[in-house]
Amino acid sequence: MTVQELFEKALHNSKFWKELSKDPAKALQAAGVKATPDQVEALKQLNYEALDEVATAFGGGGTGNIT
């Protein structure tokens, strides 16, 4: 899964978004993605609230899960 595919899935699947923001390693594993420790750590460092706001601002609607 590319990073683009990962974010598309996260922005269009609110359950996956919520799981990814809580426990990236578990969410990726459940999605069948083999992530490196560095990739998991990078996902832990993301500001999911800010990403949601950007998605909303660009007409993506955001996920509605992070406030």
ABEGO torsion letter per residue (X at the ends): XBAAAAAAAAAABAAAAAAAAABAAAAAAAAGBBBBAAAAAAAAABBAAAAAAAAAAAGAGEAGABX
